[in-house]
Amino acid sequence: MSGRGVPPEGPNRGGPDGEDEFSAVVFDATFVRAAGLHEPSARERLHAGKRPHRQRRVFGVRLRTLRAVVGTLLVLAVIGGASYLGARRAAVSGPRVEVGPAVLQRVSLVPPVGYTPGPLPADPMLGGPAAAWAQGAAGIGLAERRATAHFSATQVGQALDLAREFVVGTQLDPTVLAGGRPWAALPLLRREQRDQLGAALVAPHDDDISAPTGWLTRFDPAAIKVLDVPTRVAGTVAVAEHARDDLVVTADVVFVYAVAQVGGPGWTRFVVHRVWDFHLDASMVHDGVLQARRILTVAAPQGCDEDTSVWFRPAFAGPTPTAPPPAAEQVDPFRSAPAGTCGRLAGTP
């Protein structure tokens, strides 16, 4: 077989039909000259967007890598800073004063032997120790608004105002005196103690946690009428920093009310001496709420053997001269309180 026209590699190299795909192409001299190679110039490469690419480095590190690292560090710094500020804010604004129920210490003083107020005069306050006292909230004095180690003068003033507002709302509100809810005072308590007082009004108990009269001055409107006579008031609200972030506000106030029997001739001046021990931290001052640790209440004249947890029960007469005096110490309700829960009223209210 002749080898003419058959390439050394075999007859089937080329197209699918076994023919050489370039068999019809004639590579004459004109074609060869026209196919001369052309190397583009630098200007042509520039206009064609074919600029040579160099990897830029900073301190031996590729610029692209360095940018990625710096971006990652910035994101981490932002996240870390936000977490720190959030934790710090929570630490500053979170509650520092211990949450717990207010302890309600209540003391009753029985009237002195032979106590009889007599007929109701035109001014029931005349003849009593409080006749010349200020009327209503005007009798509650506030301490100087002076900064402490960790509370500004403004914060101290806000704490004093809160305590005074609470005292007024629980002791001088006519609605509260007649047995109504202390709507103005409730928002001034921390939620836990607001719940404590609310629960006491719904389900009262004769103890130091759930007695409404441990918080409020209130009389049973079916039995006692509060006379339309301005309540006499004398007391102060003081402040001191007990420890860092613990501002102690103490209100020591005496109230004298004129009350009478409903449907009867009896009347009396009724004394309520209360001492509030409030504690606040900076967040509570900011939020306008109080935390009461203890409320001491001395009320007279009323019997020691009656349940006075829901209502105060004024006594309109004392024991007869022939009756033995109660075995309890004599107490001036305008000045002090006995160690126990019962005492004898020294003098007249």
C-alpha positions in Angstrom: 0.0 0.0 0.0 1.4 3.3 -1.0 2.0 5.9 1.8 1.1 8.9 -0.3 -1.3 11.2 1.5 -1.3 9.1 4.7 0.3 10.8 7.7 2.7 8.8 9.9 0.3 9.0 12.9 -2.4 7.1 11.1 -5.3 7.7 8.7 -7.9 8.8 11.3 -6.2 11.8 12.8 -8.3 14.8 12.2 -12.1 15.2 11.8 -14.7 12.6 12.7 -14.8 11.2 9.1 -11.2 10.4 9.2 -10.2 13.3 7.1 -7.7 15.9 8.1 -9.6 19.0 9.2 -7.1 21.2 7.5 -6.8 19.2 4.3 -8.6 21.9 2.3 -6.5 24.8 3.6 -3.7 25.9 1.3 -0.9 27.6 3.2 0.6 29.7 0.4 3.3 32.3 0.8 0.7 35.2 1.1 -1.1 33.5 4.0 2.2 32.9 5.8 3.3 36.5 5.5 -0.1 37.8 6.7 0.0 35.5 9.8 3.1 37.2 11.2 3.1 37.5 15.0 2.3 40.9 16.6 3.5 41.8 20.1 1.2 44.6 21.5 2.9 47.7 22.7 2.7 49.1 26.3 0.1 51.7 25.3 -2.1 49.0 23.7 -1.9 46.9 26.8 -2.9 49.9 28.8 -6.0 50.8 26.7 -6.9 47.1 26.6 -7.1 46.9 30.4 -4.3 44.3 30.5 -2.1 46.1 33.0 0.3 43.8 34.7 -0.8 43.1 38.4 1.5 43.4 41.4 0.7 42.2 44.8 1.2 45.1 47.3 2.6 44.2 50.7 3.0 46.0 54.1 5.6 44.6 56.4 5.8 41.6 54.2 2.0 40.9 54.5 -0.3 41.1 51.5 -2.4 44.3 51.6 -5.6 42.3 51.0 -4.8 40.0 53.9 -4.0 42.9 56.1 -7.3 44.6 55.4 -9.2 41.5 56.2 -7.4 41.1 59.6 -7.9 44.8 60.5 -11.6 44.6 59.6 -12.1 41.5 61.8 -10.4 43.2 64.7 -12.6 46.2 64.4 -15.8 44.1 64.4 -14.5 42.2 67.5 -13.7 45.5 69.2 -17.1 46.9 68.6 -18.8 43.8 69.9 -16.6 43.7 72.9 -17.2 47.3 73.7 -20.9 47.0 73.4 -20.9 44.0 75.7 -18.8 45.8 78.3 -21.0 48.9 78.2 -24.1 46.8 78.5 -22.7 44.9 81.5 -21.6 48.1 83.1 -24.9 49.8 82.6 -26.7 46.7 84.1 -24.4 46.8 87.0 -25.0 50.5 87.6 -28.8 50.5 87.0 -29.6 47.1 88.6 -31.0 46.8 92.1 -28.5 47.0 94.9 -30.8 47.4 97.9 -31.9 43.9 99.0 -35.5 43.2 98.1 -37.8 41.9 100.8 -41.0 42.6 102.6 -41.4 45.5 105.0 -41.5 44.6 108.6 -44.6 46.1 110.2 -44.1 46.6 114.0 -47.4 47.7 115.6 -48.0 48.9 119.1 -51.3 49.8 120.8 -51.7 52.0 123.9 -54.8 51.6 126.0 -56.3 54.8 127.4 -55.4 55.9 130.9 -57.7 55.0 133.8 -60.8 57.3 133.9 -60.2 58.8 130.4 -63.4 60.5 129.2 -63.1 63.2 126.5 -66.5 64.7 127.4 -68.8 66.4 124.9 -67.5 67.2 121.5 -66.2 70.8 121.5 -66.2 73.2 118.5 -62.5 72.7 118.1 -61.6 69.1 119.2 -57.9 69.9 119.1 -58.1 72.5 121.8 -56.7 71.3 125.1 -54.5 68.6 123.5 -50.7 68.6 123.1 -51.0 69.1 119.4 -53.3 72.1 119.4 -50.6 74.5 118.1 -49.0 72.1 115.6 -49.0 72.7 111.9 -51.9 71.3 109.8 -51.5 68.5 107.4 -48.4 68.1 105.2 -47.0 71.4 106.4 -46.0 69.7 109.6 -43.5 67.4 107.8 -40.1 69.0 107.7 -37.3 67.8 105.3 -33.6 67.6 106.0 -31.2 69.7 104.0 -30.6 68.5 100.5 -26.9 67.9 100.9 -24.8 65.5 98.8 -23.4 62.4 100.5 -20.4 60.3 99.5 -22.1 58.6 96.6 -25.4 60.6 96.1 -25.7 64.1 94.7 -27.6 66.8 96.4 -30.3 66.4 93.7 -30.6 62.7 94.3 -30.9 63.3 98.1 -33.6 65.9 97.5 -35.5 63.4 95.2 -35.3 60.7 97.9 -36.6 63.1 100.6 -39.5 64.2 98.4 -40.4 60.6 97.6 -40.5 59.7 101.3 -42.6 62.7 102.2 -45.0 62.0 99.3 -45.5 58.4 100.5 -46.1 59.6 104.1 -48.7 62.1 102.9 -50.4 59.5 100.6 -50.8 56.9 103.4 -51.6 59.1 106.4 -53.4 62.2 105.2 -55.4 61.2 102.1 -59.1 61.4 103.1 -59.9 58.5 100.9 -57.4 56.3 102.7 -58.5 57.4 106.1 -62.1 56.3 105.2 -60.9 52.8 104.1 -60.1 53.4 100.4 -57.0 52.2 98.6 -53.9 54.3 98.6 -53.8 55.0 94.9 -51.4 57.9 95.1 -48.9 56.0 97.4 -48.8 52.6 95.7 -46.8 53.6 92.7 -44.1 54.9 95.0 -43.2 51.4 96.2 -41.0 48.9 94.5 -43.1 46.2 92.8 -42.5 43.6 95.4 -43.7 45.8 98.3 -46.5 47.2 96.2 -47.6 43.6 95.9 -47.2 43.1 99.7 -49.4 46.1 100.5 -52.0 45.0 97.8 -52.1 41.5 99.2 -52.5 42.9 102.8 -55.6 44.9 101.7 -57.1 41.8 100.0 -56.2 39.2 102.6 -55.2 40.9 105.9 -53.6 39.1 108.8 -52.7 40.2 112.3 -49.0 39.9 111.8 -46.0 42.0 110.9 -46.3 41.4 107.2 -49.9 41.5 106.2 -51.6 44.1 108.4 -53.0 47.1 106.5 -52.7 49.3 109.5 -49.0 48.7 109.5 -48.9 50.8 106.3 -52.0 53.0 106.4 -54.0 55.1 108.8 -57.5 53.9 108.2 -60.8 53.6 110.1 -63.8 51.5 109.5 -66.3 54.0 107.9 -69.2 52.0 109.3 -68.1 52.6 112.9 -65.8 55.7 112.9 -66.1 59.1 111.3 -63.0 61.3 110.8 -64.1 64.7 111.8 -63.7 67.6 109.4 -60.9 69.1 111.5 -57.4 69.5 110.0 -55.0 66.8 111.2 -52.2 68.1 113.3 -48.8 66.9 112.2 -45.2 67.2 113.6 -42.2 65.3 112.3 -39.1 65.2 110.1 -37.6 63.3 107.2 -33.9 62.8 107.5 -31.3 61.1 105.2 -28.0 59.4 105.6 -25.8 57.1 103.5 -25.6 53.8 105.2 -23.1 52.3 102.7 -22.2 52.7 99.0 -25.3 52.7 96.9 -27.6 52.5 100.0 -29.3 55.7 101.0 -31.3 55.5 104.2 -34.3 57.9 104.5 -36.0 58.0 108.0 -39.3 59.6 108.5 -40.4 60.1 112.1 -43.8 61.8 112.2 -46.7 62.1 114.7 -50.3 62.6 113.5 -53.2 63.6 115.6 -56.7 63.0 114.2 -60.1 63.9 115.6 -62.6 61.0 115.3 -66.1 60.2 116.5 -68.4 57.3 116.8 -70.9 56.8 114.0 -74.3 57.0 115.6 -72.9 57.7 119.1 -71.7 60.5 121.3 -68.1 59.3 121.7 -65.2 61.2 120.2 -61.5 61.4 120.8 -58.2 62.7 119.5 -56.4 59.7 118.1 -52.6 59.7 117.9 -50.5 57.7 115.3 -46.8 57.9 115.7 -44.9 56.3 112.8 -41.2 55.8 112.0 -40.4 54.7 108.4 -37.0 53.2 107.5 -36.6 53.5 103.7 -33.6 52.3 101.7 -32.8 53.4 98.2 -30.1 53.0 95.6 -29.3 55.2 92.6 -31.6 53.3 90.2 -34.5 53.6 92.7 -34.0 57.3 93.0 -34.0 57.6 89.3 -37.2 55.4 88.9 -38.9 57.3 91.8 -39.6 54.2 94.0 -39.0 53.4 97.7 -38.1 50.3 99.6 -39.4 50.2 103.2 -37.3 48.0 105.6 -39.4 48.7 108.7 -42.4 50.7 109.7 -43.0 51.2 113.5 -46.5 52.3 114.4 -47.7 53.4 117.8 -51.5 54.1 118.0 -53.5 55.4 120.9 -56.0 55.2 122.5 -57.1 51.7 121.5 -57.3 48.3 123.2 -54.5 45.8 123.1 -56.8 42.8 123.0 -58.6 43.8 119.8 -57.6 42.9 116.2 -56.4 46.2 114.9 -54.7 44.8 111.8 -57.4 46.0 109.3 -58.7 49.1 111.0 -57.6 51.3 113.9 -60.2 51.0 116.7 -60.2 54.2 118.8 -61.3 53.8 122.5 -63.6 56.6 123.6 -63.2 55.9 127.3 -60.6 54.4 129.7 -61.0 51.8 132.4 -62.9 52.9 135.5 -60.9 54.0 138.5 -61.8 50.8 140.3 -60.4 48.6 137.5 -56.8 47.5 137.8 -54.6 49.2 135.3 -53.2 47.0 132.6 -49.8 45.5 133.3 -47.9 47.5 130.8 -45.5 50.4 130.9 -46.7 53.9 130.5 -45.8 55.4 127.1 -45.9 59.0 125.7 -46.9 58.3 122.1 -45.5 61.7 121.1 -42.0 60.7 122.1 -41.3 57.0 122.3 -42.6 53.4 121.9 -42.6 50.5 124.3 -40.5 47.4 123.7 -43.5 45.1 123.2 -46.8 45.4 121.3 -48.9 46.9 124.1 -48.6 49.8 126.6 -50.5 52.4 128.5 -51.1 55.9 127.3 -49.4 58.4 129.5 -51.7 61.4 129.8 -54.3 62.5 127.3 -53.9 62.4 123.5 
